[in-house]
Amino acid sequence: MAAENCNIKDGDVIAVWGCGPVGQFAIRSAKMLGAGKVIGIDRIPERLRLAQEGGAEIVDYSQTPDLIEALKELTGGRGPDACIDAVGMEAHGHGVDWYSDRAKQMMGISFDRPFALRQCIQSCRKGGTVSVPGVYGGFLDNFPFGAAFGKGLTFRMGQTHMHKYMPKLLDHIQKGDIDPSMIITHRLSLQDAPDGYSTFLKKEQACIKVVLDPWGETHNA
């Protein structure tokens, strides 16, 4: 859905913020829909590696002094045709803006950290699209609406309509276009669910996706 919301034309450049489970499928979906280049943005090595295996060019934002300039260089100065925010309200980053977002959230002044969304708006080409599958829960602070207005950006967002997209996904699986199990790194029993949440949250053990099996044994994929 996030990729379809980008209205991808053949050869378009799509940038994806966040290479977790949602971002991994957004990357592969964008490629299947005809994107000429997909750029995966994250800081976790195993996530970047998996994004690269899915056909994306990768950018480690923690090693990039100016991400927006880096994206301009990768797109001939235009910016991506569409940007996908697969991060949402708990975005990580660096610099004054991110620390400000983090402090406001910790003090209860703001619900969300819209750091990645700001970068999407600032990076996207004029007339481009910002697609937001990442979850937001409240009011956004320091939202660059003027930049979005000046560029004439289109915003499309919302929770995925699972019943609509499940038949499409199953069809792609049957055709061999995609293997959803590629994101599963941990299979845990229900009693180990708290440990699974903690491992995922802390980005430990190269964790990307945890599956809970009520009758299975705990093991890493």
ROMAR-646762 format. One record per residue (C-alpha): y, z, x; residue in one letter. Coordinates in steps of 0.2 Angstrom, whole numbers, m for minus. Layout:
N
+-------+-------+-------+----+
|     y |     z |     x | aa |
+-------+-------+-------+----+
|     Y |     Z |     X |  A |
...
+-------+-------+-------+----+
//
This chain:
221
+-------+-------+-------+----+
|     y |     z |     x | aa |
+-------+-------+-------+----+
|     0 |     0 |     0 |  M |
|    12 |     4 |    14 |  A |
|     9 |   m13 |    22 |  A |
|    10 |   m22 |     6 |  E |
|    27 |   m14 |     2 |  N |
|    33 |   m22 |    18 |  C |
|    31 |   m39 |    10 |  N |
|    24 |   m46 |    26 |  I |
|    27 |   m64 |    30 |  K |
|    16 |   m73 |    44 |  D |
|    22 |   m68 |    61 |  G |
|    33 |   m53 |    55 |  D |
|    35 |   m38 |    67 |  V |
|    30 |   m22 |    59 |  I |
|    33 |    m5 |    68 |  A |
|    23 |    10 |    62 |  V |
|    29 |    28 |    66 |  W |
|    14 |    39 |    67 |  G |
|    m4 |    34 |    73 |  C |
|   m13 |    47 |    63 |  G |
|   m26 |    42 |    49 |  P |
|   m12 |    34 |    38 |  V |
|    m4 |    25 |    52 |  G |
|   m21 |    18 |    59 |  Q |
|   m24 |    10 |    42 |  F |
|    m6 |     4 |    40 |  A |
|    m8 |    m5 |    57 |  I |
|   m24 |   m13 |    53 |  R |
|   m18 |   m18 |    35 |  S |
|    m2 |   m26 |    42 |  A |
|   m13 |   m36 |    54 |  K |
|   m24 |   m42 |    40 |  M |
|    m8 |   m47 |    29 |  L |
|    m2 |   m58 |    43 |  G |
|     9 |   m48 |    54 |  A |
|    12 |   m57 |    71 |  G |
|    15 |   m41 |    80 |  K |
|    12 |   m22 |    75 |  V |
|    20 |    m9 |    86 |  I |
|    12 |     9 |    85 |  G |
|    23 |    23 |    89 |  I |
|    16 |    41 |    93 |  D |
|    14 |    53 |   108 |  R |
|    m4 |    58 |   107 |  I |
|   m15 |    48 |   119 |  P |
|   m31 |    46 |   108 |  E |
|   m20 |    41 |    93 |  R |
|   m11 |    28 |   104 |  L |
|   m28 |    22 |   111 |  R |
|   m35 |    19 |    93 |  L |
|   m20 |    10 |    88 |  A |
|   m21 |    m1 |   103 |  Q |
|   m39 |    m5 |    98 |  E |
|   m33 |    m9 |    81 |  G |
|   m22 |   m23 |    88 |  G |
|    m6 |   m14 |    90 |  A |
|     6 |   m14 |   104 |  E |
|     9 |     5 |   108 |  I |
|    25 |    15 |   112 |  V |
|    24 |    33 |   118 |  D |
|    40 |    40 |   111 |  Y |
|    39 |    55 |   122 |  S |
|    40 |    44 |   137 |  Q |
|    53 |    33 |   130 |  T |
|    71 |    38 |   133 |  P |
|    78 |    28 |   119 |  D |
|    66 |    22 |   106 |  L |
|    78 |    11 |    96 |  I |
|    83 |     1 |   112 |  E |
|    64 |     0 |   117 |  A |
|    60 |    m8 |    99 |  L |
|    75 |   m20 |   101 |  K |
|    68 |   m26 |   118 |  E |
|    51 |   m29 |   110 |  L |
|    59 |   m39 |    96 |  T |
|    71 |   m50 |   105 |  G |
|    86 |   m39 |   100 |  G |
|    83 |   m40 |    81 |  R |
|    73 |   m25 |    77 |  G |
|    57 |   m25 |    67 |  P |
|    56 |   m35 |    51 |  D |
|    49 |   m19 |    43 |  A |
|    46 |    m1 |    48 |  C |
|    33 |    11 |    41 |  I |
|    36 |    29 |    41 |  D |
|    18 |    36 |    41 |  A |
|    24 |    53 |    47 |  V |
|    35 |    61 |    34 |  G |
|    42 |    78 |    32 |  M |
|    34 |    86 |    48 |  E |
|    40 |    73 |    61 |  A |
|    40 |    77 |    79 |  H |
|    53 |    71 |    92 |  G |
|    65 |    75 |   106 |  H |
|    83 |    77 |   107 |  G |
|    97 |    86 |    98 |  V |
|    93 |    78 |    81 |  D |
|    75 |    84 |    81 |  W |
|    79 |   102 |    87 |  Y |
|    92 |   103 |    73 |  S |
|    80 |    97 |    60 |  D |
|    67 |   110 |    66 |  R |
|    79 |   124 |    67 |  A |
|    85 |   120 |    49 |  K |
|    67 |   119 |    42 |  Q |
|    62 |   136 |    51 |  M |
|    78 |   144 |    43 |  M |
|    74 |   137 |    26 |  G |
|    90 |   127 |    25 |  I |
|    80 |   111 |    24 |  S |
|    63 |   107 |    18 |  F |
|    60 |    91 |    28 |  D |
|    62 |    84 |    46 |  R |
|    67 |    66 |    43 |  P |
|    68 |    62 |    61 |  F |
|    56 |    47 |    60 |  A |
|    64 |    41 |    44 |  L |
|    81 |    40 |    53 |  R |
|    74 |    30 |    67 |  Q |
|    66 |    18 |    55 |  C |
|    83 |    15 |    47 |  I |
|    92 |    13 |    64 |  Q |
|    78 |     2 |    71 |  S |
|    75 |   m10 |    56 |  C |
|    83 |   m27 |    57 |  R |
|    96 |   m32 |    45 |  K |
|    89 |   m36 |    28 |  G |
|    72 |   m28 |    33 |  G |
|    61 |   m16 |    24 |  T |
|    58 |     3 |    26 |  V |
|    41 |     8 |    19 |  S |
|    37 |    26 |    17 |  V |
|    19 |    32 |    14 |  P |
|    24 |    49 |    23 |  G |
|    26 |    63 |    12 |  V |
|    43 |    71 |     9 |  Y |
|    46 |    87 |    m1 |  G |
|    64 |    90 |    m3 |  G |
|    82 |    85 |     1 |  F |
|    85 |    76 |    17 |  L |
|    99 |    81 |    29 |  D |
|   110 |    69 |    39 |  N |
|   102 |    54 |    30 |  F |
|   110 |    38 |    38 |  P |
|   114 |    30 |    21 |  F |
|   129 |    20 |    28 |  G |
|   117 |    12 |    41 |  A |
|   105 |     7 |    27 |  A |
|   119 |     0 |    16 |  F |
|   127 |    m9 |    30 |  G |
|   110 |   m18 |    35 |  K |
|   105 |   m21 |    17 |  G |
|    88 |   m13 |    19 |  L |
|    75 |   m12 |     5 |  T |
|    66 |     5 |     3 |  F |
|    49 |     6 |    m5 |  R |
|    39 |    22 |    m5 |  M |
|    27 |    33 |   m14 |  G |
|    10 |    41 |   m14 |  Q |
|    m4 |    28 |   m13 |  T |
|   m12 |    22 |   m30 |  H |
|   m30 |    25 |   m24 |  M |
|   m38 |    18 |   m40 |  H |
|   m29 |     2 |   m38 |  K |
|   m33 |     0 |   m19 |  Y |
|   m51 |     7 |   m18 |  M |
|   m59 |   m10 |   m24 |  P |
|   m48 |   m19 |   m11 |  K |
|   m54 |    m7 |     2 |  L |
|   m72 |    m9 |    m3 |  L |
|   m71 |   m28 |    m2 |  D |
|   m64 |   m27 |    15 |  H |
|   m78 |   m16 |    21 |  I |
|   m91 |   m27 |    13 |  Q |
|   m84 |   m42 |    22 |  K |
|   m83 |   m32 |    39 |  G |
|   m64 |   m33 |    40 |  D |
|   m63 |   m15 |    43 |  I |
|   m73 |     1 |    46 |  D |
|   m65 |    16 |    39 |  P |
|   m76 |    28 |    49 |  S |
|   m68 |    23 |    65 |  M |
|   m55 |    37 |    62 |  I |
|   m67 |    51 |    59 |  I |
|   m68 |    62 |    75 |  T |
|   m75 |    78 |    67 |  H |
|   m88 |    82 |    54 |  R |
|   m88 |   100 |    49 |  L |
|   m96 |   112 |    36 |  S |
|   m86 |   119 |    22 |  L |
|   m86 |   136 |    30 |  Q |
|   m78 |   128 |    46 |  D |
|   m64 |   121 |    36 |  A |
|   m51 |   133 |    42 |  P |
|   m55 |   129 |    60 |  D |
|   m54 |   110 |    56 |  G |
|   m37 |   112 |    49 |  Y |
|   m31 |   122 |    64 |  S |
|   m39 |   109 |    76 |  T |
|   m30 |    95 |    67 |  F |
|   m14 |   104 |    66 |  L |
|   m14 |   108 |    85 |  K |
|   m20 |    91 |    90 |  K |
|   m35 |    98 |    99 |  E |
|   m51 |    91 |   104 |  Q |
|   m44 |    73 |   102 |  A |
|   m45 |    76 |    83 |  C |
|   m39 |    62 |    72 |  I |
|   m49 |    65 |    56 |  K |
|   m60 |    79 |    49 |  V |
|   m73 |    76 |    36 |  V |
|   m80 |    91 |    27 |  L |
|   m99 |    90 |    23 |  D |
|  m105 |   104 |    11 |  P |
|  m123 |   101 |    16 |  W |
|  m121 |    95 |    34 |  G |
|  m120 |   103 |    51 |  E |
|  m104 |   105 |    62 |  T |
|  m102 |    92 |    75 |  H |
|   m89 |    80 |    83 |  N |
|   m91 |    62 |    80 |  A |
+-------+-------+-------+----+
//
